[in-house]
Amino acid sequence: MKNFLLFVGIISLVFGIKFIYDARPIVKKYFSLGDKNEATLGLKMLGFFLTVIGGIIILIIY
């Protein structure tokens, strides 16, 4: 159980950081929205929350 939660925390951190740093290319490639700035902001916010959740999971485990 501990290893599974560690794996989930690490994956969450990795995806969160990926969403934060590569938000604009991801939005250009996968979404065809009119306002790309709004979509980029939303993706960066999602990445931030994933990073925080993954960090808390890892912090609680160790």
C-alpha positions, 0 to 999 in steps of 0.5 A: 500500500505504501509503495502504491501511494508513493507511485501515485504521488510521484506520478502526480508530481511529474504530471503537475510539473509537466502541465506547469512548464509545457502548458502553452504547447499542450494547449496548442496541440490538443485544444482548439479553443478561441482563448488560448490564454484562458486554457493555458492558465487553467492547465497551469492551475491544474498542474499546480494542484497536482503538484501540491497533492503529489507532494502532500502524499509523498510527505505523509508517506515519509 
